[in-house]
Amino acid sequence: MAKYDLKFLDATGDNSHIKCESVEDPDTGEEFICIASFNHGNTVVWLDKSTAIKFAKTLRTEINKIQD
């Protein structure tokens, strides 16, 4: 399997970026989606699968509003 690191550049124009990855909790074995923002104050959001799906649908809706 190829190893790669996908980063989304932040709109601020400095070295900030956002990283999204699937992470498994070693204690429970439960899978989470981790969205981390690496900028002046690091922020991490943990989503379970059902919440991540709802978030993706909401994000697509908001993107469509911008395109109209």
N, CA, C and O atoms as CSV, one atom per row, in Angstrom:
chain,resi,resn,atom,element,x,y,z
A,1,MET,N,N,0.841,-1.178,0.000
A,1,MET,CA,C,0.000,0.000,0.000
A,1,MET,C,C,0.886,1.241,0.000
A,1,MET,O,O,1.895,1.285,0.703
A,2,ALA,N,N,0.516,2.231,-0.773
A,2,ALA,CA,C,1.286,3.474,-0.865
A,2,ALA,C,C,1.163,4.268,0.425
A,2,ALA,O,O,0.104,4.309,1.052
A,3,LYS,N,N,2.249,4.888,0.802
A,3,LYS,CA,C,2.225,5.762,1.975
A,3,LYS,C,C,2.170,7.194,1.484
A,3,LYS,O,O,2.994,7.606,0.667
A,4,TYR,N,N,1.209,7.952,1.977
A,4,TYR,CA,C,1.096,9.346,1.599
A,4,TYR,C,C,0.500,10.130,2.755
A,4,TYR,O,O,-0.133,9.570,3.650
A,5,ASP,N,N,0.715,11.429,2.716
A,5,ASP,CA,C,0.209,12.326,3.743
A,5,ASP,C,C,-0.539,13.446,3.030
A,5,ASP,O,O,0.080,14.291,2.382
A,6,LEU,N,N,-1.859,13.459,3.143
A,6,LEU,CA,C,-2.690,14.446,2.459
A,6,LEU,C,C,-2.997,15.585,3.421
A,6,LEU,O,O,-3.549,15.372,4.501
A,7,LYS,N,N,-2.631,16.799,3.012
A,7,LYS,CA,C,-2.879,17.987,3.824
A,7,LYS,C,C,-3.652,18.987,2.979
A,7,LYS,O,O,-3.399,19.125,1.782
A,8,PHE,N,N,-4.585,19.676,3.595
A,8,PHE,CA,C,-5.341,20.735,2.946
A,8,PHE,C,C,-4.808,22.056,3.473
A,8,PHE,O,O,-4.794,22.285,4.682
A,9,LEU,N,N,-4.368,22.930,2.566
A,9,LEU,CA,C,-3.822,24.207,2.986
A,9,LEU,C,C,-4.925,25.097,3.533
A,9,LEU,O,O,-6.026,25.155,2.985
A,10,ASP,N,N,-4.620,25.779,4.607
A,10,ASP,CA,C,-5.551,26.709,5.229
A,10,ASP,C,C,-5.631,27.977,4.378
A,10,ASP,O,O,-4.660,28.336,3.713
A,11,ALA,N,N,-6.757,28.642,4.395
A,11,ALA,CA,C,-6.971,29.837,3.565
A,11,ALA,C,C,-6.192,31.053,4.060
A,11,ALA,O,O,-6.187,32.085,3.388
A,12,THR,N,N,-5.539,30.963,5.204
A,12,THR,CA,C,-4.835,32.114,5.751
A,12,THR,C,C,-3.580,32.474,4.974
A,12,THR,O,O,-3.101,33.603,5.073
A,13,GLY,N,N,-3.032,31.531,4.195
A,13,GLY,CA,C,-1.866,31.813,3.379
A,13,GLY,C,C,-0.539,31.553,4.068
A,13,GLY,O,O,0.502,31.548,3.410
A,14,ASP,N,N,-0.551,31.337,5.376
A,14,ASP,CA,C,0.711,31.004,6.037
A,14,ASP,C,C,0.929,29.480,5.972
A,14,ASP,O,O,0.368,28.825,5.094
A,15,ASN,N,N,1.699,28.930,6.843
A,15,ASN,CA,C,2.026,27.503,6.799
A,15,ASN,C,C,0.956,26.617,7.427
A,15,ASN,O,O,1.205,25.431,7.647
A,16,SER,N,N,-0.202,27.143,7.717
A,16,SER,CA,C,-1.271,26.386,8.352
A,16,SER,C,C,-1.845,25.359,7.389
A,16,SER,O,O,-1.896,25.582,6.180
A,17,HIS,N,N,-2.278,24.221,7.945
A,17,HIS,CA,C,-2.922,23.200,7.130
A,17,HIS,C,C,-3.888,22.374,7.972
A,17,HIS,O,O,-3.861,22.408,9.202
A,18,ILE,N,N,-4.738,21.635,7.275
A,18,ILE,CA,C,-5.738,20.782,7.915
A,18,ILE,C,C,-5.487,19.359,7.451
A,18,ILE,O,O,-5.249,19.121,6.267
A,19,LYS,N,N,-5.540,18.419,8.373
A,19,LYS,CA,C,-5.294,17.018,8.051
A,19,LYS,C,C,-6.490,16.196,8.526
A,19,LYS,O,O,-7.023,16.433,9.610
A,20,CYS,N,N,-6.900,15.242,7.719
A,20,CYS,CA,C,-8.030,14.381,8.039
A,20,CYS,C,C,-7.584,12.931,7.903
A,20,CYS,O,O,-7.002,12.553,6.886
A,21,GLU,N,N,-7.855,12.110,8.929
A,21,GLU,CA,C,-7.457,10.708,8.868
A,21,GLU,C,C,-8.367,9.842,9.735
A,21,GLU,O,O,-9.021,10.328,10.657
A,22,SER,N,N,-8.391,8.562,9.418
A,22,SER,CA,C,-9.136,7.581,10.192
A,22,SER,C,C,-8.207,7.013,11.262
A,22,SER,O,O,-7.085,6.605,10.964
A,23,VAL,N,N,-8.679,6.988,12.509
A,23,VAL,CA,C,-7.858,6.538,13.629
A,23,VAL,C,C,-8.641,5.523,14.448
A,23,VAL,O,O,-9.841,5.681,14.668
A,24,GLU,N,N,-7.951,4.482,14.897
A,24,GLU,CA,C,-8.587,3.463,15.730
A,24,GLU,C,C,-8.195,3.672,17.186
A,24,GLU,O,O,-7.018,3.855,17.498
A,25,ASP,N,N,-9.184,3.645,18.078
A,25,ASP,CA,C,-8.932,3.746,19.509
A,25,ASP,C,C,-8.317,2.427,19.963
A,25,ASP,O,O,-8.960,1.385,19.837
A,26,PRO,N,N,-7.091,2.439,20.487
A,26,PRO,CA,C,-6.434,1.182,20.865
A,26,PRO,C,C,-7.130,0.447,22.007
A,26,PRO,O,O,-7.003,-0.772,22.123
A,27,ASP,N,N,-7.861,1.172,22.848
A,27,ASP,CA,C,-8.532,0.532,23.982
A,27,ASP,C,C,-9.819,-0.178,23.573
A,27,ASP,O,O,-10.084,-1.294,24.019
A,28,THR,N,N,-10.621,0.470,22.721
A,28,THR,CA,C,-11.933,-0.075,22.369
A,28,THR,C,C,-11.973,-0.684,20.970
A,28,THR,O,O,-12.870,-1.468,20.661
A,29,GLY,N,N,-11.003,-0.325,20.119
A,29,GLY,CA,C,-11.019,-0.794,18.735
A,29,GLY,C,C,-11.983,-0.017,17.860
A,29,GLY,O,O,-12.145,-0.330,16.680
A,30,GLU,N,N,-12.623,0.992,18.427
A,30,GLU,CA,C,-13.587,1.799,17.681
A,30,GLU,C,C,-12.848,2.757,16.741
A,30,GLU,O,O,-11.811,3.315,17.100
A,31,GLU,N,N,-13.395,2.941,15.535
A,31,GLU,CA,C,-12.775,3.821,14.536
A,31,GLU,C,C,-13.385,5.222,14.621
A,31,GLU,O,O,-14.592,5.378,14.807
A,32,PHE,N,N,-12.539,6.224,14.483
A,32,PHE,CA,C,-12.957,7.626,14.486
A,32,PHE,C,C,-12.327,8.340,13.306
A,32,PHE,O,O,-11.312,7.900,12.765
A,33,ILE,N,N,-12.938,9.447,12.915
A,33,ILE,CA,C,-12.357,10.354,11.939
A,33,ILE,C,C,-11.763,11.510,12.739
A,33,ILE,O,O,-12.442,12.124,13.563
A,34,CYS,N,N,-10.505,11.792,12.489
A,34,CYS,CA,C,-9.808,12.888,13.174
A,34,CYS,C,C,-9.547,13.997,12.168
A,34,CYS,O,O,-8.913,13.773,11.138
A,35,ILE,N,N,-10.040,15.198,12.470
A,35,ILE,CA,C,-9.779,16.375,11.649
A,35,ILE,C,C,-8.958,17.323,12.511
A,35,ILE,O,O,-9.432,17.823,13.532
A,36,ALA,N,N,-7.709,17.566,12.084
A,36,ALA,CA,C,-6.799,18.389,12.875
A,36,ALA,C,C,-6.386,19.620,12.086
A,36,ALA,O,O,-6.060,19.533,10.902
A,37,SER,N,N,-6.404,20.761,12.749
A,37,SER,CA,C,-5.974,22.022,12.158
A,37,SER,C,C,-4.654,22.412,12.806
A,37,SER,O,O,-4.578,22.607,14.019
A,38,PHE,N,N,-3.618,22.522,11.987
A,38,PHE,CA,C,-2.293,22.878,12.487
A,38,PHE,C,C,-2.000,24.325,12.118
A,38,PHE,O,O,-1.571,24.628,11.004
A,39,ASN,N,N,-2.240,25.201,13.070
A,39,ASN,CA,C,-1.953,26.619,12.866
A,39,ASN,C,C,-1.426,27.177,14.177
A,39,ASN,O,O,-0.745,26.459,14.910
A,40,HIS,N,N,-1.707,28.395,14.490
A,40,HIS,CA,C,-1.159,29.019,15.692
A,40,HIS,C,C,-1.672,28.368,16.976
A,40,HIS,O,O,-0.949,28.313,17.971
A,41,GLY,N,N,-2.905,27.877,16.964
A,41,GLY,CA,C,-3.460,27.128,18.076
A,41,GLY,C,C,-4.060,25.846,17.521
A,41,GLY,O,O,-5.118,25.881,16.893
A,42,ASN,N,N,-3.407,24.727,17.740
A,42,ASN,CA,C,-3.863,23.469,17.137
A,42,ASN,C,C,-5.241,23.073,17.654
A,42,ASN,O,O,-5.520,23.176,18.848
A,43,THR,N,N,-6.101,22.616,16.738
A,43,THR,CA,C,-7.457,22.187,17.073
A,43,THR,C,C,-7.685,20.798,16.498
A,43,THR,O,O,-7.308,20.527,15.358
A,44,VAL,N,N,-8.300,19.917,17.280
A,44,VAL,CA,C,-8.586,18.564,16.816
A,44,VAL,C,C,-10.059,18.264,17.054
A,44,VAL,O,O,-10.592,18.543,18.128
A,45,VAL,N,N,-10.720,17.689,16.035
A,45,VAL,CA,C,-12.116,17.289,16.134
A,45,VAL,C,C,-12.181,15.787,15.884
A,45,VAL,O,O,-11.650,15.300,14.886
A,46,TRP,N,N,-12.829,15.049,16.785
A,46,TRP,CA,C,-12.987,13.601,16.660
A,46,TRP,C,C,-14.457,13.308,16.349
A,46,TRP,O,O,-15.344,13.759,17.073
A,47,LEU,N,N,-14.716,12.556,15.277
A,47,LEU,CA,C,-16.087,12.217,14.883
A,47,LEU,C,C,-16.229,10.709,14.750
A,47,LEU,O,O,-15.363,10.043,14.185
A,48,ASP,N,N,-17.328,10.174,15.275
A,48,ASP,CA,C,-17.609,8.765,15.000
A,48,ASP,C,C,-18.202,8.670,13.593
A,48,ASP,O,O,-18.482,9.694,12.971
A,49,LYS,N,N,-18.394,7.465,13.095
A,49,LYS,CA,C,-18.800,7.279,11.703
A,49,LYS,C,C,-20.120,7.975,11.379
A,49,LYS,O,O,-20.208,8.679,10.373
A,50,SER,N,N,-21.143,7.792,12.205
A,50,SER,CA,C,-22.446,8.381,11.894
A,50,SER,C,C,-22.399,9.908,11.932
A,50,SER,O,O,-23.047,10.565,11.117
A,51,THR,N,N,-21.645,10.473,12.864
A,51,THR,CA,C,-21.515,11.921,12.939
A,51,THR,C,C,-20.723,12.455,11.746
A,51,THR,O,O,-21.044,13.516,11.213
A,52,ALA,N,N,-19.692,11.725,11.328
A,52,ALA,CA,C,-18.893,12.134,10.166
A,52,ALA,C,C,-19.744,12.144,8.900
A,52,ALA,O,O,-19.598,13.035,8.063
A,53,ILE,N,N,-20.631,11.162,8.752
A,53,ILE,CA,C,-21.524,11.111,7.585
A,53,ILE,C,C,-22.463,12.311,7.591
A,53,ILE,O,O,-22.651,12.949,6.555
A,54,LYS,N,N,-23.052,12.625,8.732
A,54,LYS,CA,C,-23.948,13.778,8.846
A,54,LYS,C,C,-23.189,15.074,8.580
A,54,LYS,O,O,-23.705,15.972,7.914
A,55,PHE,N,N,-21.969,15.175,9.099
A,55,PHE,CA,C,-21.142,16.359,8.876
A,55,PHE,C,C,-20.837,16.528,7.384
A,55,PHE,O,O,-20.900,17.641,6.863
A,56,ALA,N,N,-20.509,15.439,6.701
A,56,ALA,CA,C,-20.208,15.493,5.263
A,56,ALA,C,C,-21.427,15.963,4.470
A,56,ALA,O,O,-21.294,16.761,3.542
A,57,LYS,N,N,-22.617,15.469,4.834
A,57,LYS,CA,C,-23.845,15.888,4.146
A,57,LYS,C,C,-24.108,17.375,4.371
A,57,LYS,O,O,-24.479,18.092,3.441
A,58,THR,N,N,-23.917,17.834,5.601
A,58,THR,CA,C,-24.123,19.246,5.923
A,58,THR,C,C,-23.109,20.112,5.186
A,58,THR,O,O,-23.453,21.182,4.684
A,59,LEU,N,N,-21.876,19.659,5.119
A,59,LEU,CA,C,-20.833,20.402,4.412
A,59,LEU,C,C,-21.153,20.508,2.922
A,59,LEU,O,O,-20.974,21.572,2.330
A,60,ARG,N,N,-21.626,19.418,2.309
A,60,ARG,CA,C,-22.011,19.453,0.895
A,60,ARG,C,C,-23.160,20.431,0.667
A,60,ARG,O,O,-23.176,21.146,-0.335
A,61,THR,N,N,-24.114,20.465,1.584
A,61,THR,CA,C,-25.232,21.406,1.477
A,61,THR,C,C,-24.729,22.847,1.504
A,61,THR,O,O,-25.165,23.674,0.702
A,62,GLU,N,N,-23.818,23.147,2.417
A,62,GLU,CA,C,-23.275,24.499,2.526
A,62,GLU,C,C,-22.463,24.861,1.290
A,62,GLU,O,O,-22.513,26.007,0.841
A,63,ILE,N,N,-21.711,23.904,0.725
A,63,ILE,CA,C,-20.950,24.160,-0.505
A,63,ILE,C,C,-21.900,24.487,-1.643
A,63,ILE,O,O,-21.642,25.406,-2.419
A,64,ASN,N,N,-22.989,23.750,-1.751
A,64,ASN,CA,C,-23.972,24.012,-2.805
A,64,ASN,C,C,-24.586,25.399,-2.670
A,64,ASN,O,O,-24.906,26.026,-3.680
A,65,LYS,N,N,-24.754,25.887,-1.458
A,65,LYS,CA,C,-25.284,27.232,-1.243
A,65,LYS,C,C,-24.316,28.276,-1.795
A,65,LYS,O,O,-24.747,29.294,-2.336
A,66,ILE,N,N,-23.024,28.034,-1.664
A,66,ILE,CA,C,-22.018,28.962,-2.163
A,66,ILE,C,C,-22.027,28.986,-3.683
A,66,ILE,O,O,-21.849,30.047,-4.281
A,67,GLN,N,N,-22.231,27.840,-4.317
A,67,GLN,CA,C,-22.186,27.726,-5.770
A,67,GLN,C,C,-23.371,28.384,-6.441
A,67,GLN,O,O,-23.279,28.761,-7.609
A,68,ASP,N,N,-24.476,28.533,-5.744
A,68,ASP,CA,C,-25.684,29.111,-6.364
A,68,ASP,C,C,-25.574,30.585,-6.582
A,68,ASP,O,O,-26.507,31.204,-7.092
